[in-house]
């Protein structure tokens, strides 16, 4: 288990994108024969949308988010109630489910998500995320694994969440537009006259990765050029200083 956890930590340390974070948690899931997982951040505002990093079928996750299933999902509702990890599925979950919840669980099972082990993530204000390891059918191996390694999985999930939040979701705002930490950092360095290559050297990123973050920043800010994005940044900083 130590070797598995070390590989996970090594992958986590260099992860910069949702795909790379997915690879990190998949290292543990695959090593323990946990077939799939889903990490869902819960929005603080009714206007905000949840964010998802998952190996669930894309058809299911798209359907789930489009229908705001996180608002009725019995797994997420249980994660809201308690910070303790829990198992769920046929023969495990004794809580009664409403008709719409039963429909949701049936739809999930048609996509190979029949039972799981969920780790809620809470801070001082309550639940903020949850990560579920799921399986397509009930089996002794899955139950033995999640039971034997429950605390290790919980610790891995906490590490995972901390790195994801810092890298992807700790954001800087420009006129109310939220940028990721990397997008904001790259834009700040661009405002200081640094090229994409120079920014890459400073942040230990490739030139193409820097260009990717700057392109994302431009799109979010609704501008066509880096100069326009930098001007938005400068105006926002000036406003804060005043």
N, C-alpha and C positions, 0 to 999 in steps of 0.2 A: 504493500500500500504506500510505503514511503516513496518508492520509485515513481509510482503513478502520480502522487501528489506533487512531487518535484517537477515532473514534466508539465503538469498543469500550471504550476507557479511560473516556470520558465516561459511558457507560451503566453501567459497572462501579462508578464512583464513587458513584452514587446508588442502586444496587441494595440492596434490603432483604429480598427474598423469593426463594425458589427460582425463581419465574416470572420475576422481573426479572433474575436472574443468567442464566437461560436465554436471555432476550432479548439480553443482552450478548454471549455467546459465539456466538449465532445471527447477530449482525451480521457477524462474521468469516466464519462458515461460509457464509452466503448470498452474501456478496460474492465468495467464491472458488468458488462453485458446489459446495460440500461439502454434500450433501443432509441429513445428520443427524449428531447427536453424542450421546455419553453420557459423563457424568462420574460415576465410581463411587468412593466413599471406602471403604477397606478397614478392617474392624473390627480393633481391637487385641486384643479379648477374644473367646473362643469364644462367649460369651453375647451379644455385641453383634451388631447387624445393620448391613449396609452401607447407606449413604445414596446416593441417585441423583438426579441432575438430567439430564434427557434429552429429546430430541425423537424417540426411538424410539417405535414403536407401543406404546400402553399395555398392550395385550393381551400383548405380548412381555415387556415389563419386569416386569409383575406375575408372569407365569409364571416368569421368570428368578429373581426374588427369592424367590418361594415355594418354589422347588426348590433354593435355595442354589447356583445354577449358578456363582457366582463361585469356588467351591471346585474346580471342574473345568475352567472356561473356559480354553482354551489361550492366549487373548489376555491374560487376567489373570495366568496363570501365567508368561507371558513377561515381563509388566510387573514381576512380583515378582523376576525374575532380574536384570534390567538397568535402569538409569535412562535408557538411550538410546532415543529414539523409533524406532519400527519400523513397517513395513507388513506386512499379512497378507491372506490370501485365496487363491483359486485361482491357481496359477501363481506365487505370491509366497512363500508359507509352505512351506518345505521340511521342517519338522519333522514326524515321524510323529505321528498322533493316535490315541488309543484309540477303541474302539467308542462309548463314551458321549460322548466329545468330538466325534466325527464326527456323532453324533445331534444334539448341541447346535448345531453349526455348520449342520447341515441345517435345523433348526427356525428358526434365526436367518435363514437365507436365505429361508425362506418368508415372513418378515416384512420382506423388503427389505434385510437386513443381510448382504451377501455378502463385502465386503472393506472394509479400513479402514486408517487411519493412527493409531497409538496413541502417546500421550505418557505414560510412567510418571512418577509424582511420588514422589520418595524424600526422606526426611529422614535424620538421623543414626542412626535405628534401622531403616532399610529402607524398603520400599514402603509408602505410606500412601494413595495414590489413583492413578487413571489416567483420562485423557480420550481418547476415541476419536472420530475423524471417520470416518463410514462412508458407503458407497455401495451401491446395489442391484445393480450390475453392474460388471464390469471394463471400464475405459475409459482411453484414453490421457490424456484431459483430467484425470481424477482423479489419476492417477499423476504427471503433469507438475506439477500444482498442489502436491501434497503434497511432491514432491521439491524443487521450486523454492523453496517457502516453509516448509520443514521447521523452520528455526531461528526464524522469525517465529511459527509456530504453537506451537512449544515455549515461547517467551517469553510468548505470550498465555495459554497454559495455566497457566504458573507464576503470572502476575498473577491469573488467574481463581481459582486454588486459594487463594492468599493472602487474597483478599478474601472468598471463600466461608467459609473457615475462621474468619476473624476475625468475620464478621457472623453466620453461622449455627451454627457448631460450637464456637467458643470459649465454653464454657458455665460457669455458676456452679451449684454443687450446694447443695441444701437438703435435709438429711436423706437424702442419697443420690439425690435426684431431680434430674436434669440439666435446667437451663433454658438457652435460648439467651441470647446476650449481651444482646439487646434485651429479652427477657422479664425477665431479671434486673435490667437497668437500670430498666425501667419499674416493677418491683415495689419496688426500692430507693427511687425517688422517691415512690411511693405511700406507703411507710412513713414518709416525711417530711411526709405530709399534703398532697401535691400532687394536684390533680385531673387527669383525663385531658387536659383542655385545657392545663393548666399544664405537664404533662410533655411534651406535644407541642411547646410553645414552647421548652422547655429542650433537647429532643433533635432539634428541627427535623423533627418528624413531625406528621402530621395527628392530630386527636383520635380518629378512627376506627381509625387504625393502632395508636395506644397502647391503645385498648380491645381490639383484636385480640390484642396481645401479653399484656395482663393476663388476658384470657380463656384464652389458651393456658396461662399460668402456673397459673391456678386448676385447670384440667383436669389438668395434670401433677401438681399437688400433691394432687389429690383433695379439693378444698374447694369450697364454694359461693359464698363472698364474698371480696372483696378484703381485708377485715379479717382473715379466717381465714388467708389467704395471707400477709399481713403478719406475723401472729402466728407462723407457721411460720418466716418469715425471721428474725424477732427471736430466736426460740428457737435457731435454728441459729447465728446470730452469737454469742449468749451462750455456747453450748457451745464454740465455737472459741476464744473469749477465755479460757475456763476451762481 
